[in-house]
Amino acid sequence: MLGQLPPWKSRLVEILREVALDYDFVMIDCPRGLGKATRIALVASHYVVSPIECQELSVKDSQDTLTYVEKVRNRVNARLTFLGFIIT
């Protein structure tokens, strides 16, 4: 599914390309979870930093985030790099 993005899903990539030289960093704040908005943002991003709560369940769920970032990197966005978690 990730490898077959419809044209409207690549719009964020196009917008970021247009403004890339104007900014040192662009942060994309996504909703919690791995929904459509997060998928689109990962396809358009170079780096990922993910917030995580200091709770056992959150730590266990963090593996889902890492797995998903790896899938996006392998299928669509080879430049995507996971930088780490920010504890909230």
DRENSE-83570 format. One record per residue (C-alpha): residue in three letters; x, y, z. Coordinates in nm, 2 decimals. Layout:
% residues N
{torse ALA, {X, Y, Z}}
...
***
This chain:
% residues 88
{torse MET, {0.00, 0.00, 0.00}}
{torse LEU, {0.28, 0.24, 0.09}}
{torse GLY, {0.45, 0.20, -0.25}}
{torse GLN, {0.13, 0.30, -0.44}}
{torse LEU, {0.05, 0.64, -0.30}}
{torse PRO, {-0.21, 0.83, -0.50}}
{torse PRO, {-0.11, 1.18, -0.62}}
{torse TRP, {-0.28, 1.37, -0.34}}
{torse LYS, {-0.07, 1.19, -0.08}}
{torse SER, {0.25, 1.31, -0.24}}
{torse ARG, {0.14, 1.67, -0.22}}
{torse LEU, {0.32, 1.72, 0.12}}
{torse VAL, {0.64, 1.61, -0.05}}
{torse GLU, {0.59, 1.86, -0.32}}
{torse ILE, {0.51, 2.15, -0.08}}
{torse LEU, {0.82, 2.07, 0.13}}
{torse ARG, {1.04, 2.07, -0.17}}
{torse GLU, {0.92, 2.41, -0.27}}
{torse VAL, {1.02, 2.56, 0.07}}
{torse ALA, {1.32, 2.35, 0.16}}
{torse LEU, {1.58, 2.62, 0.09}}
{torse ASP, {1.39, 2.87, 0.30}}
{torse TYR, {1.42, 2.67, 0.63}}
{torse ASP, {1.68, 2.48, 0.83}}
{torse PHE, {1.42, 2.25, 0.98}}
{torse VAL, {1.05, 2.18, 0.93}}
{torse MET, {0.87, 1.99, 1.20}}
{torse ILE, {0.56, 1.80, 1.11}}
{torse ASP, {0.34, 1.73, 1.41}}
{torse CYS, {0.12, 1.43, 1.35}}
{torse PRO, {-0.18, 1.28, 1.54}}
{torse ARG, {-0.11, 1.00, 1.78}}
{torse GLY, {-0.09, 0.66, 1.61}}
{torse LEU, {0.00, 0.54, 1.27}}
{torse GLY, {-0.29, 0.68, 1.07}}
{torse LYS, {-0.30, 0.84, 0.72}}
{torse ALA, {-0.16, 1.17, 0.83}}
{torse THR, {0.14, 1.01, 1.00}}
{torse ARG, {0.20, 0.79, 0.69}}
{torse ILE, {0.20, 1.09, 0.46}}
{torse ALA, {0.44, 1.28, 0.69}}
{torse LEU, {0.68, 0.98, 0.71}}
{torse VAL, {0.69, 0.96, 0.33}}
{torse ALA, {0.78, 1.33, 0.32}}
{torse SER, {1.03, 1.34, 0.60}}
{torse HIS, {1.40, 1.28, 0.64}}
{torse TYR, {1.41, 1.22, 1.01}}
{torse VAL, {1.17, 1.09, 1.28}}
{torse VAL, {1.16, 1.18, 1.65}}
{torse SER, {0.88, 1.02, 1.84}}
{torse PRO, {0.74, 1.12, 2.18}}
{torse ILE, {0.69, 0.84, 2.43}}
{torse GLU, {0.53, 0.83, 2.77}}
{torse CYS, {0.72, 0.68, 3.07}}
{torse GLN, {0.47, 0.39, 3.10}}
{torse GLU, {0.52, 0.02, 3.04}}
{torse LEU, {0.25, 0.00, 2.77}}
{torse SER, {0.39, 0.29, 2.58}}
{torse VAL, {0.74, 0.14, 2.58}}
{torse LYS, {0.59, -0.19, 2.45}}
{torse ASP, {0.40, 0.00, 2.18}}
{torse SER, {0.72, 0.18, 2.07}}
{torse GLN, {0.82, -0.13, 1.88}}
{torse ASP, {0.52, -0.07, 1.65}}
{torse THR, {0.66, 0.28, 1.57}}
{torse LEU, {1.01, 0.14, 1.49}}
{torse THR, {0.86, -0.13, 1.27}}
{torse TYR, {0.65, 0.11, 1.08}}
{torse VAL, {0.93, 0.35, 1.02}}
{torse GLU, {1.14, 0.06, 0.89}}
{torse LYS, {0.86, -0.04, 0.65}}
{torse VAL, {0.83, 0.32, 0.51}}
{torse ARG, {1.21, 0.33, 0.47}}
{torse ASN, {1.22, 0.00, 0.28}}
{torse ARG, {0.92, 0.06, 0.06}}
{torse VAL, {0.89, 0.44, -0.01}}
{torse ASN, {1.14, 0.67, 0.16}}
{torse ALA, {1.50, 0.53, 0.17}}
{torse ARG, {1.63, 0.85, 0.33}}
{torse LEU, {1.40, 0.82, 0.64}}
{torse THR, {1.61, 0.80, 0.96}}
{torse PHE, {1.48, 0.73, 1.31}}
{torse LEU, {1.66, 0.96, 1.55}}
{torse GLY, {1.50, 0.84, 1.87}}
{torse PHE, {1.23, 0.90, 2.13}}
{torse ILE, {1.15, 1.20, 2.34}}
{torse ILE, {1.02, 1.11, 2.68}}
{torse THR, {0.71, 1.30, 2.78}}
***
